[in-house]
Amino acid sequence: MAELVAAFKTWLYGAPLITSIFPEITHETHDLCVTDPWQICFDPSRVYVASFAFHTLFALTITILARLYFSKIPLVDRLFWVNHITSTVHAVFTAGSCMYLLFVSRYYEETLLVDLPTQTFFSMVSSGYFLYDMLFITIWKLCGSRDTGGFPMVLHHFLAGGSFILAAHFRLSWCSSNWLATEASTPFVNVHLMLRKAKLDDHPLFLVNGVLMTVTFFLCRIIMILFFFWSGYVSMWDELWREQTPTVFTTCVLLAAITTALNLFWFQKMLRGAMKKLFAKKVQTKKD
């Protein structure tokens, strides 16, 4: 087993598999990799491929186990559980890692414009996951599911995956850390959907998780992103404008704006659902 892990690490350190899309290790990041033992300096394109393969194999393993032990459950419903379990694993890993980089480590103390190999690693892990999930959603939809999240979810994954690859080219590790930290709200969203799928809408856990889901979504994807825009404007706007071409600069701003609009769209749906649930309980109490 140890030899297999060592061989896999050696493979990750190899020459770039794809050079036209993914960033390469620069002299600056190479020096940081040498001096800082905490940096993860694998080739970004290899991490992307490995992440896609890992999430695919993880989902296939759960699907096979579900087929063995829950064969009476329809395939579409089994895929529902597979999708949300895989999503939760990804969210816990990436959000926890990026929150550490933002709030515990000191990598962003001197400047927000920095090329951080460790963040590039987490970004490529997420980009590989988003590619996997877009394919999974497509297959899930073809199997007849109505729980895929639709076009907004596919658009989110497409923009997010592309944004993290783009950010890794232009010293935007801090931006990627912020956006991936917002995944902290995803486990609560997944638990909410799984409890509803299990018809546990009236269970106390459903209410508790619903409150946590709404609060974490608001803090992570609304307040934190507003702070991101403000901090970016104050600390790096001028320098970013000087360093990048107008096309790259405009693309970064547009991607962030569209993703924020999607988050606002989902948040208003959460609020509407919460209000509906709250008022429904009040009406029921009055009738009783």
Backbone bond lengths (Angstrom), bond angles and torsions (degrees), N, CA, C in turn:
res aa  C-N    CA-C-N  psi(-1)  N-CA   C-N-CA  omega(-1)  CA-C   N-CA-C  phi
1 M - - - 1.461 - - 1.532 111.17 -
2 A 1.333 115.17 -42.93 1.467 120.34 -179.99 1.531 110.40 -62.37
3 E 1.341 115.71 -39.16 1.465 119.40 179.22 1.531 111.28 -66.00
4 L 1.329 115.99 -35.73 1.463 120.63 178.89 1.524 110.97 -66.33
5 V 1.344 116.29 -42.78 1.467 121.07 178.02 1.518 110.84 -63.85
6 A 1.338 116.10 -42.83 1.466 120.53 178.92 1.528 111.19 -63.13
7 A 1.321 116.87 -39.88 1.466 120.62 178.89 1.528 110.91 -66.37
8 F 1.334 115.99 -37.52 1.464 120.42 179.04 1.529 110.56 -66.63
9 K 1.332 116.95 -42.12 1.466 120.98 177.32 1.530 110.63 -62.55
10 T 1.320 116.20 -41.81 1.466 120.18 177.79 1.526 110.50 -60.69
11 W 1.329 115.15 -40.63 1.472 119.42 178.58 1.528 110.78 -63.78
12 L 1.319 117.46 -40.81 1.467 121.51 -179.44 1.533 111.74 -65.11
13 Y 1.320 117.22 -29.71 1.461 122.00 178.72 1.535 112.61 -81.12
14 G 1.316 116.91 -2.29 1.467 120.76 -174.50 1.515 114.13 -68.25
15 A 1.323 115.92 -179.65 1.464 122.29 179.25 1.526 109.69 -65.50
16 P 1.337 117.18 152.38 1.467 121.00 -178.31 1.526 112.25 -55.38
17 L 1.320 116.32 134.18 1.458 121.22 175.70 1.520 110.80 -77.71
18 I 1.342 114.66 -37.66 1.461 121.07 -178.63 1.530 107.76 -131.53
19 T 1.315 117.66 119.61 1.468 120.74 -175.98 1.518 113.31 -104.46
20 S 1.305 118.59 -17.23 1.462 120.39 -174.73 1.518 112.94 -80.79
21 I 1.335 117.79 -22.34 1.464 121.50 -176.67 1.521 111.65 -112.55
22 F 1.310 116.69 -45.32 1.461 120.81 -173.21 1.522 111.33 -89.66
23 P 1.346 116.90 149.30 1.471 120.48 179.85 1.521 111.42 -71.51
24 E 1.309 115.83 154.67 1.458 121.48 175.55 1.528 109.17 -108.20
25 I 1.322 115.70 159.39 1.469 120.33 178.73 1.526 108.83 -68.58
26 T 1.340 117.22 121.20 1.461 122.15 179.29 1.525 110.28 -87.76
27 H 1.343 115.82 173.85 1.472 120.03 177.67 1.529 110.41 -61.86
28 E 1.327 115.79 -38.71 1.469 120.19 -179.48 1.525 111.20 -63.18
29 T 1.335 116.26 -47.76 1.457 119.22 -179.16 1.524 111.02 -71.34
30 H 1.337 116.88 -31.23 1.469 119.44 177.81 1.524 110.19 -64.42
31 D 1.330 117.49 -42.03 1.466 121.07 178.09 1.525 110.49 -63.40
32 L 1.347 116.47 -38.75 1.460 120.24 178.90 1.521 110.83 -66.44
33 C 1.319 115.99 -36.82 1.465 120.25 178.21 1.531 111.31 -64.57
34 V 1.322 116.26 -35.12 1.467 120.88 -178.88 1.524 111.16 -72.80
35 T 1.336 116.91 -40.94 1.466 121.46 -173.96 1.520 113.88 -87.61
36 D 1.322 117.37 -21.84 1.466 120.86 -175.83 1.527 109.90 -117.05
37 P 1.337 117.94 108.33 1.472 120.67 -177.36 1.525 113.28 -68.97
38 W 1.355 117.83 -13.61 1.461 120.90 -178.31 1.531 112.48 -85.53
39 Q 1.321 116.82 -6.95 1.459 119.19 -179.99 1.532 111.14 -78.78
40 I 1.326 114.90 139.15 1.466 121.67 177.27 1.521 107.16 -102.03
41 C 1.311 116.52 106.24 1.469 121.12 -168.25 1.526 113.83 -110.99
42 F 1.324 116.52 40.02 1.455 120.25 175.95 1.533 110.24 -72.07
43 D 1.324 115.86 159.58 1.461 120.27 175.26 1.532 109.19 -65.13
44 P 1.345 118.98 125.89 1.469 122.00 -176.78 1.526 114.37 -56.99
45 S 1.331 117.49 -41.56 1.468 118.97 -177.77 1.532 111.12 -67.23
46 R 1.325 117.15 -34.93 1.463 120.39 177.98 1.529 111.28 -69.91
47 V 1.335 116.98 -36.84 1.467 120.75 176.12 1.527 109.80 -63.45
48 Y 1.327 115.81 -41.46 1.475 121.04 179.07 1.531 110.69 -59.27
49 V 1.321 116.21 -49.35 1.470 121.24 179.69 1.521 110.67 -63.08
50 A 1.337 116.61 -43.51 1.466 120.95 -179.14 1.523 110.95 -64.56
51 S 1.330 117.14 -38.89 1.462 120.95 179.34 1.525 110.98 -65.16
52 F 1.327 115.98 -44.92 1.465 119.47 178.16 1.535 110.02 -60.32
53 A 1.333 116.68 -43.62 1.465 120.77 -179.72 1.528 110.98 -65.59
54 F 1.345 117.15 -42.26 1.472 120.85 -178.87 1.521 110.95 -62.21
55 H 1.341 116.70 -50.57 1.466 119.43 -177.54 1.527 111.06 -64.41
56 T 1.324 116.82 -35.54 1.463 120.16 178.17 1.525 110.94 -66.06
57 L 1.345 116.70 -46.59 1.467 120.78 179.72 1.531 111.34 -66.39
58 F 1.347 115.94 -37.79 1.463 120.46 178.14 1.531 110.05 -61.42
59 A 1.336 116.63 -45.81 1.462 121.31 179.84 1.528 111.18 -65.66
60 L 1.334 116.50 -40.93 1.462 120.19 179.08 1.525 111.09 -63.69
61 T 1.340 116.45 -39.76 1.468 120.64 179.46 1.527 110.81 -62.50
62 I 1.329 116.14 -45.99 1.467 119.95 179.00 1.528 110.28 -64.60
63 T 1.336 116.46 -39.29 1.469 120.64 179.80 1.527 110.83 -61.91
64 I 1.342 116.42 -42.86 1.472 120.84 179.18 1.524 110.66 -65.28
65 L 1.332 116.79 -44.43 1.469 120.74 178.66 1.522 110.66 -62.56
66 A 1.338 116.36 -41.10 1.467 120.12 178.25 1.520 111.23 -63.32
67 R 1.345 115.85 -36.82 1.472 120.15 178.19 1.524 110.62 -65.86
68 L 1.330 117.20 -35.39 1.463 120.92 -178.53 1.526 112.52 -74.38
69 Y 1.352 116.24 -41.54 1.461 120.05 -172.31 1.527 114.34 -103.08
70 F 1.336 117.33 -16.60 1.468 119.99 -179.25 1.533 109.37 -132.59
71 S 1.315 115.75 50.15 1.465 120.75 -174.77 1.528 113.08 -65.40
72 K 1.329 117.48 -22.94 1.460 120.29 -178.77 1.533 112.38 -76.29
73 I 1.339 116.02 -16.96 1.470 120.14 178.44 1.528 108.39 -78.75
74 P 1.332 118.65 131.89 1.476 120.94 179.48 1.523 111.80 -57.16
75 L 1.330 116.23 151.16 1.467 121.89 -177.73 1.532 111.91 -56.10
76 V 1.330 117.18 -43.06 1.460 120.92 -178.52 1.527 110.86 -59.04
77 D 1.336 116.82 -40.39 1.460 120.76 179.80 1.524 111.45 -71.95
78 R 1.324 116.66 -36.00 1.467 119.18 176.73 1.528 110.31 -63.95
79 L 1.329 116.39 -40.78 1.467 120.30 178.10 1.527 111.16 -63.64
80 F 1.320 116.80 -32.20 1.471 120.81 176.19 1.530 110.36 -57.88
81 W 1.324 116.43 -49.63 1.466 120.38 -178.71 1.528 111.14 -67.20
82 V 1.308 117.11 -40.17 1.466 121.04 178.05 1.523 110.36 -59.17
83 N 1.326 117.05 -47.13 1.459 121.98 -178.07 1.516 112.10 -60.25
84 H 1.316 117.18 -45.12 1.462 119.65 -174.81 1.525 112.90 -78.10
85 I 1.309 117.36 -29.38 1.471 119.83 174.33 1.531 109.83 -67.38
86 T 1.335 116.74 -46.24 1.466 121.27 178.96 1.522 110.81 -61.84
87 S 1.327 116.84 -42.76 1.460 121.74 178.77 1.525 111.27 -60.31
88 T 1.328 116.64 -40.60 1.467 120.83 -178.88 1.524 111.11 -66.82
89 V 1.340 116.67 -42.05 1.471 120.38 178.29 1.526 110.08 -59.57
90 H 1.331 116.51 -46.50 1.472 120.63 178.93 1.518 111.41 -61.35
91 A 1.333 117.06 -44.98 1.465 120.90 -175.90 1.523 112.13 -64.85
92 V 1.320 116.81 -43.32 1.469 120.29 -179.49 1.528 110.52 -62.09
93 F 1.333 116.23 -43.99 1.461 120.69 -178.36 1.524 111.82 -65.27
94 T 1.333 116.81 -52.00 1.470 119.75 -174.36 1.520 112.40 -72.69
95 A 1.327 117.37 -43.18 1.466 119.61 -178.66 1.525 110.60 -64.64
96 G 1.326 116.71 -44.16 1.464 119.53 179.65 1.514 112.08 -62.55
97 S 1.327 116.51 -42.27 1.464 121.28 -179.20 1.529 111.54 -65.03
98 C 1.333 116.14 -45.00 1.469 119.85 -176.51 1.524 111.81 -73.71
99 M 1.327 117.62 -31.06 1.464 119.44 174.63 1.531 110.54 -65.66
100 Y 1.314 115.76 -35.13 1.463 118.99 175.54 1.528 110.52 -62.56
101 L 1.332 116.61 -45.41 1.470 119.99 179.48 1.523 111.68 -62.17
102 L 1.333 116.56 -37.12 1.463 120.39 -176.65 1.523 113.08 -76.69
103 F 1.332 116.24 -46.41 1.457 120.12 -167.03 1.529 115.19 -108.17
104 V 1.327 118.15 -13.76 1.467 120.29 -178.17 1.524 111.51 -113.84
105 S 1.327 116.60 -48.33 1.463 119.42 -178.93 1.526 110.33 -71.07
106 R 1.323 116.08 169.87 1.469 121.16 -179.17 1.525 112.51 -113.72
107 Y 1.310 116.02 21.29 1.463 119.65 -175.56 1.524 113.08 -67.53
108 Y 1.339 117.31 -25.57 1.461 119.76 -176.57 1.529 112.97 -106.44
109 E 1.322 116.80 16.26 1.471 119.76 -177.81 1.523 112.32 -71.35
110 E 1.317 118.04 -42.43 1.470 120.91 -175.21 1.521 112.32 -79.94
111 T 1.318 117.10 -42.83 1.459 121.48 -179.78 1.516 109.80 -153.02
112 L 1.322 116.01 149.44 1.468 120.45 177.33 1.520 111.69 -86.92
113 L 1.324 116.44 -18.11 1.465 120.50 177.63 1.522 109.13 -90.19
114 V 1.303 116.19 93.15 1.459 120.54 -177.03 1.526 109.14 -145.48
115 D 1.318 115.43 147.40 1.460 122.09 176.52 1.522 107.64 -100.22
116 L 1.317 116.46 102.96 1.461 121.70 -173.93 1.535 109.35 -106.77
117 P 1.334 118.36 111.89 1.464 120.83 -177.69 1.531 113.94 -56.36
118 T 1.337 116.30 -38.02 1.464 119.40 -179.62 1.524 110.91 -63.09
119 Q 1.339 116.87 -41.32 1.459 119.48 177.80 1.528 111.01 -67.86
120 T 1.328 116.78 -36.33 1.470 119.32 175.91 1.524 110.38 -60.50
121 F 1.331 116.47 -38.54 1.465 120.85 176.75 1.523 110.92 -59.45
122 F 1.350 117.26 -49.76 1.462 120.37 -179.96 1.529 111.16 -64.84
123 S 1.327 116.63 -35.83 1.470 120.36 179.05 1.524 111.09 -64.53
124 M 1.335 116.66 -41.25 1.460 119.88 179.99 1.528 111.08 -71.06
125 V 1.329 117.06 -34.10 1.468 120.05 174.76 1.526 109.78 -59.82
126 S 1.333 116.16 -44.32 1.464 120.30 -179.24 1.519 111.98 -70.35
127 S 1.331 117.05 -39.69 1.466 119.98 178.90 1.526 110.69 -62.17
128 G 1.335 116.88 -40.13 1.461 120.79 175.80 1.513 111.37 -63.85
129 Y 1.332 116.23 -38.77 1.470 120.18 177.28 1.522 111.21 -64.24
130 F 1.337 116.93 -43.23 1.462 119.73 -177.96 1.532 111.48 -63.56
131 L 1.342 116.53 -37.16 1.463 119.54 175.89 1.523 110.10 -63.56
132 Y 1.333 116.47 -46.82 1.471 120.78 177.22 1.525 110.63 -56.09
133 D 1.334 116.68 -46.89 1.459 120.42 -173.85 1.534 112.01 -68.66
134 M 1.338 116.68 -34.77 1.469 118.49 175.94 1.528 110.59 -62.60
135 L 1.325 117.12 -41.70 1.471 120.71 178.02 1.532 110.52 -67.63
136 F 1.330 115.84 -39.76 1.464 120.33 179.71 1.530 110.43 -63.32
137 I 1.345 116.19 -44.94 1.464 120.75 179.46 1.521 110.74 -60.60
138 T 1.346 116.43 -39.39 1.460 120.63 178.75 1.526 111.12 -62.60
139 I 1.337 116.56 -47.02 1.468 120.85 178.74 1.521 110.58 -64.19
140 W 1.321 115.67 -42.67 1.462 122.04 179.52 1.528 110.84 -59.98
141 K 1.330 116.05 -41.36 1.461 121.41 178.67 1.520 110.72 -65.90
142 L 1.330 116.90 -40.87 1.469 121.30 179.24 1.532 111.49 -65.06
143 C 1.335 115.54 -25.30 1.469 119.81 177.98 1.532 111.97 -80.61
144 G 1.342 116.19 -3.01 1.462 120.19 175.56 1.509 116.00 102.85
145 S 1.335 118.29 11.76 1.460 120.27 -178.03 1.526 111.91 -76.89
146 R 1.346 114.48 147.08 1.458 121.40 173.66 1.526 111.07 -111.71
147 D 1.333 116.19 7.39 1.471 121.28 -175.76 1.523 112.89 -104.37
148 T 1.319 118.40 22.57 1.460 120.41 -171.81 1.527 114.38 -81.92
149 G 1.317 118.79 -11.72 1.461 120.57 -176.08 1.508 113.15 91.80
150 G 1.336 115.83 -12.88 1.456 120.72 173.53 1.518 115.20 67.96
151 F 1.328 114.06 -161.10 1.461 121.41 -176.74 1.528 113.40 -59.58
152 P 1.362 119.76 -41.87 1.474 118.58 179.66 1.528 113.49 -56.20
153 M 1.348 117.21 -37.92 1.463 119.92 -179.66 1.519 111.51 -69.82
154 V 1.337 116.74 -42.50 1.464 120.41 178.00 1.525 109.92 -63.10
155 L 1.337 116.87 -42.52 1.469 121.09 178.54 1.524 110.42 -62.21
156 H 1.330 116.78 -42.98 1.471 120.94 178.05 1.520 110.91 -58.31
157 H 1.329 116.96 -47.11 1.466 120.58 -178.00 1.525 111.21 -65.36
158 F 1.319 116.18 -41.68 1.463 120.50 -179.59 1.532 110.61 -63.03
159 L 1.323 116.94 -47.21 1.464 121.09 -179.36 1.529 111.14 -67.36
160 A 1.332 116.71 -42.57 1.463 120.18 -178.27 1.525 111.43 -64.57
161 G 1.333 116.07 -47.95 1.466 119.36 179.76 1.512 112.14 -59.69
162 G 1.335 116.95 -44.01 1.462 120.83 178.44 1.518 112.66 -67.74
163 S 1.339 116.38 -36.70 1.462 120.75 -178.53 1.524 111.96 -64.70
164 F 1.331 116.68 -41.10 1.466 119.66 -178.10 1.524 111.49 -69.30
165 I 1.318 116.25 -35.20 1.475 119.31 175.85 1.527 109.74 -67.59
166 L 1.330 116.52 -42.44 1.469 121.31 178.33 1.527 110.87 -62.80
167 A 1.329 116.46 -45.08 1.464 120.77 -177.69 1.527 111.79 -61.62
168 A 1.331 116.70 -34.01 1.462 120.35 -178.56 1.527 112.17 -67.47
169 H 1.325 117.57 -17.67 1.465 121.66 178.31 1.538 111.94 -82.68
170 F 1.332 118.37 -21.36 1.454 120.31 -165.26 1.537 114.41 -128.83
171 R 1.313 118.29 39.87 1.475 122.08 174.86 1.526 111.83 52.78
172 L 1.329 116.99 43.37 1.462 121.33 -178.33 1.530 111.46 -115.65
173 S 1.331 115.54 37.56 1.466 120.15 -179.38 1.526 111.61 -60.49
174 W 1.333 116.90 -38.32 1.466 120.60 -179.99 1.525 110.75 -61.58
175 C 1.314 117.13 -40.04 1.463 121.38 177.94 1.532 110.27 -62.26
176 S 1.328 116.25 -45.44 1.460 120.11 -179.89 1.527 111.44 -64.41
177 S 1.325 117.14 -38.46 1.467 120.64 177.81 1.524 110.73 -59.72
178 N 1.333 116.12 -43.52 1.461 120.50 179.98 1.523 111.76 -63.03
179 W 1.312 116.10 -48.18 1.462 118.91 -176.04 1.515 112.11 -68.45
180 L 1.325 118.10 -38.01 1.462 119.38 179.34 1.528 111.93 -73.29
181 A 1.325 117.37 -26.53 1.463 120.40 176.27 1.531 111.29 -64.67
182 T 1.344 116.84 -24.83 1.465 119.72 178.71 1.526 111.98 -66.59
183 E 1.342 117.00 -14.90 1.462 120.28 177.42 1.528 111.98 -65.47
184 A 1.335 117.64 -6.43 1.467 121.07 178.24 1.526 112.02 -61.17
185 S 1.326 116.68 -23.28 1.471 119.81 179.36 1.530 112.25 -82.51
186 T 1.330 117.61 -17.76 1.468 121.58 -173.32 1.529 114.21 -62.85
187 P 1.351 120.51 -42.69 1.470 118.54 178.83 1.527 113.31 -57.01
188 F 1.331 117.17 -37.56 1.468 119.82 179.49 1.532 110.93 -69.37
189 V 1.335 116.47 -36.44 1.464 120.23 175.68 1.529 110.20 -63.31
190 N 1.326 116.41 -43.48 1.459 120.22 -179.96 1.525 112.10 -65.46
191 V 1.336 117.13 -42.08 1.465 120.31 177.86 1.529 110.04 -62.39
192 H 1.329 116.26 -40.58 1.468 120.96 177.42 1.526 110.95 -57.77
193 L 1.318 116.49 -47.57 1.466 120.84 -178.64 1.532 111.35 -67.65
194 M 1.331 116.66 -37.01 1.465 120.14 -179.36 1.527 111.17 -70.42
195 L 1.336 117.07 -39.22 1.466 119.92 177.19 1.526 110.86 -65.12
196 R 1.324 115.75 -39.21 1.467 119.27 178.36 1.526 110.82 -67.05
197 K 1.336 115.72 -38.66 1.467 119.98 178.00 1.524 110.84 -63.55
198 A 1.337 116.08 -35.28 1.466 121.19 179.45 1.526 112.39 -82.12
199 K 1.347 116.63 5.11 1.467 123.30 179.65 1.526 112.15 60.32
200 L 1.328 114.64 42.22 1.470 120.54 177.91 1.532 110.92 -109.09
201 D 1.326 116.15 34.59 1.463 120.99 -178.12 1.527 113.03 -59.98
202 D 1.336 117.26 -28.38 1.470 121.01 -176.80 1.527 112.52 -95.56
203 H 1.326 116.88 1.10 1.475 120.12 179.07 1.530 109.61 -75.57
204 P 1.350 118.02 141.86 1.476 120.42 178.95 1.530 113.07 -55.12
205 L 1.328 117.05 -32.66 1.463 120.68 179.49 1.527 110.82 -62.29
206 F 1.322 116.89 -32.48 1.461 121.03 179.56 1.524 110.04 -63.86
207 L 1.332 116.54 -42.09 1.462 120.87 179.64 1.528 111.09 -68.32
208 V 1.335 116.83 -45.41 1.463 121.18 -179.56 1.525 110.32 -61.43
209 N 1.320 115.99 -47.87 1.467 119.53 179.65 1.524 111.19 -64.85
210 G 1.335 117.11 -35.64 1.461 120.45 179.19 1.522 111.95 -62.03
211 V 1.333 115.65 -40.35 1.469 120.00 177.64 1.529 109.92 -65.88
212 L 1.345 115.99 -46.07 1.469 120.10 179.55 1.524 110.91 -62.70
213 M 1.320 116.92 -39.66 1.463 121.20 179.70 1.524 110.69 -61.68
214 T 1.328 116.77 -48.11 1.458 120.69 -177.53 1.520 111.47 -66.35
215 V 1.332 116.25 -41.78 1.475 120.45 -178.62 1.528 110.64 -67.35
216 T 1.343 117.09 -47.39 1.469 119.35 -178.39 1.532 111.12 -67.15
217 F 1.326 116.99 -36.81 1.462 119.61 177.73 1.523 110.15 -63.44
218 F 1.326 116.18 -43.09 1.466 120.68 179.89 1.527 110.79 -64.83
219 L 1.338 116.91 -45.63 1.465 120.55 -178.05 1.524 111.86 -68.61
220 C 1.341 116.76 -44.40 1.466 120.73 -173.54 1.524 113.14 -81.05
221 R 1.326 116.82 -42.73 1.461 119.43 -171.07 1.524 114.43 -101.35
222 I 1.336 116.71 -10.14 1.464 119.58 177.22 1.532 110.40 -114.09
223 I 1.341 116.26 -64.68 1.467 120.14 -177.36 1.526 111.87 -63.88
224 M 1.328 116.49 -48.10 1.467 120.20 -178.02 1.522 111.54 -62.64
225 I 1.344 117.03 -37.24 1.454 119.95 -179.93 1.526 111.23 -73.75
226 L 1.320 117.51 -33.89 1.466 119.85 173.55 1.526 109.93 -62.23
227 F 1.336 116.23 -41.32 1.467 120.90 176.12 1.520 110.38 -64.25
228 F 1.331 116.85 -37.43 1.466 122.20 177.26 1.534 110.30 -59.57
229 F 1.332 116.73 -48.33 1.465 120.18 179.85 1.531 111.10 -62.13
230 W 1.332 115.69 -43.65 1.469 119.97 -179.35 1.524 110.75 -64.73
231 S 1.339 117.71 -47.96 1.468 121.78 -179.41 1.529 110.67 -63.12
232 G 1.333 116.06 -41.70 1.454 119.46 179.09 1.516 112.03 -63.78
233 Y 1.321 116.28 -39.36 1.469 120.04 179.99 1.527 110.55 -67.19
234 V 1.324 116.93 -42.23 1.471 121.26 -177.59 1.527 111.72 -72.42
235 S 1.348 116.75 -42.21 1.465 120.74 -167.59 1.527 115.39 -97.54
236 M 1.340 118.61 -26.64 1.453 118.01 -170.33 1.528 114.70 -138.85
237 W 1.325 117.86 0.73 1.464 120.59 -175.63 1.526 112.04 -58.66
238 D 1.355 117.11 -53.01 1.465 121.42 -177.12 1.523 111.94 -63.84
239 E 1.333 115.67 -44.09 1.468 119.80 -178.96 1.524 110.99 -66.48
240 L 1.332 116.33 -39.74 1.458 120.01 179.07 1.526 110.60 -65.14
241 W 1.321 116.63 -39.03 1.461 121.20 179.38 1.527 110.82 -65.31
242 R 1.333 116.16 -38.18 1.465 119.77 -179.68 1.521 111.27 -70.71
243 E 1.334 116.89 -36.82 1.466 120.69 -174.85 1.527 113.40 -78.02
244 Q 1.331 117.37 -36.84 1.449 120.15 -171.29 1.534 112.03 -103.68
245 T 1.320 114.64 156.36 1.457 119.86 174.84 1.524 108.74 -70.33
246 P 1.333 118.06 156.00 1.474 120.14 178.08 1.530 113.29 -54.71
247 T 1.335 116.56 -33.76 1.467 120.05 -179.38 1.521 111.16 -65.35
248 V 1.335 116.78 -47.07 1.462 121.27 179.74 1.525 110.25 -64.98
249 F 1.318 116.21 -44.53 1.456 121.12 -179.10 1.533 110.60 -60.24
250 T 1.322 115.99 -48.79 1.464 120.95 -179.20 1.524 111.44 -63.80
251 T 1.333 116.63 -39.04 1.460 121.16 178.95 1.520 110.99 -61.99
252 C 1.330 117.14 -43.84 1.469 121.51 179.00 1.520 111.19 -60.33
253 V 1.328 116.44 -45.80 1.465 120.98 -178.94 1.529 110.99 -65.48
254 L 1.338 116.85 -42.48 1.466 120.80 -179.38 1.528 111.73 -65.44
255 L 1.337 116.91 -42.17 1.464 120.38 178.59 1.521 111.35 -61.52
256 A 1.337 116.19 -43.08 1.459 120.48 178.41 1.527 111.03 -64.47
257 A 1.336 116.94 -40.18 1.465 121.16 -178.61 1.529 111.50 -67.22
258 I 1.329 117.37 -42.93 1.466 121.07 -179.24 1.527 110.66 -66.00
259 T 1.344 116.28 -42.05 1.458 119.97 179.02 1.524 110.99 -64.73
260 T 1.327 116.86 -38.47 1.463 120.46 176.68 1.521 110.92 -64.10
261 A 1.338 116.97 -39.52 1.464 121.01 178.02 1.534 110.67 -61.90
262 L 1.344 116.82 -38.99 1.465 120.28 176.92 1.524 110.95 -64.25
263 N 1.334 116.58 -41.69 1.466 119.96 178.40 1.525 111.30 -63.08
264 L 1.323 117.22 -40.13 1.464 120.94 177.26 1.531 110.60 -65.05
265 F 1.333 116.25 -38.50 1.462 120.87 177.36 1.523 110.80 -60.38
266 W 1.348 117.07 -47.00 1.464 120.40 179.99 1.526 111.83 -69.16
267 F 1.346 117.21 -34.77 1.452 119.63 -178.33 1.531 111.16 -67.68
268 Q 1.332 117.36 -39.58 1.462 118.74 178.83 1.535 110.53 -66.39
269 K 1.343 116.86 -31.06 1.462 119.61 175.51 1.530 110.51 -67.25
270 M 1.339 116.21 -38.08 1.461 120.34 176.84 1.522 110.86 -62.43
271 L 1.334 116.21 -45.82 1.461 120.70 -179.42 1.524 111.16 -62.95
272 R 1.310 116.48 -41.44 1.461 120.06 179.08 1.525 110.81 -64.43
273 G 1.337 116.39 -40.17 1.460 120.04 177.76 1.518 111.77 -65.97
274 A 1.340 116.32 -40.52 1.465 120.62 179.60 1.523 110.83 -65.06
275 M 1.338 116.67 -42.64 1.468 120.61 179.74 1.527 110.53 -65.84
276 K 1.321 116.61 -39.46 1.455 120.80 178.72 1.520 110.93 -62.69
277 K 1.340 115.59 -43.33 1.462 120.67 179.32 1.523 110.80 -65.54
278 L 1.334 116.39 -42.21 1.455 121.44 -178.12 1.520 111.05 -64.79
279 F 1.329 117.46 -48.77 1.458 120.90 -177.88 1.519 111.79 -70.00
280 A 1.316 117.29 -30.57 1.460 120.78 177.10 1.525 110.20 -64.21
281 K 1.344 116.27 -39.15 1.473 120.82 178.61 1.509 110.61 -67.97
282 K 1.342 118.04 -38.32 1.453 121.66 179.01 1.516 111.41 -64.56
283 V 1.353 116.40 -42.27 1.456 121.13 178.08 1.516 110.92 -63.24
284 Q 1.343 116.57 -42.59 1.453 121.87 179.49 1.521 110.67 -63.46
285 T 1.356 117.21 -39.88 1.466 121.73 179.72 1.514 110.59 -63.74
286 K 1.331 117.49 -41.20 1.464 121.54 179.43 1.510 111.41 -64.98
287 K 1.336 117.26 -38.53 1.454 121.35 179.92 1.523 110.81 -65.88
288 D 1.360 115.16 -38.51 1.456 119.54 179.49 1.525 111.41 -68.88
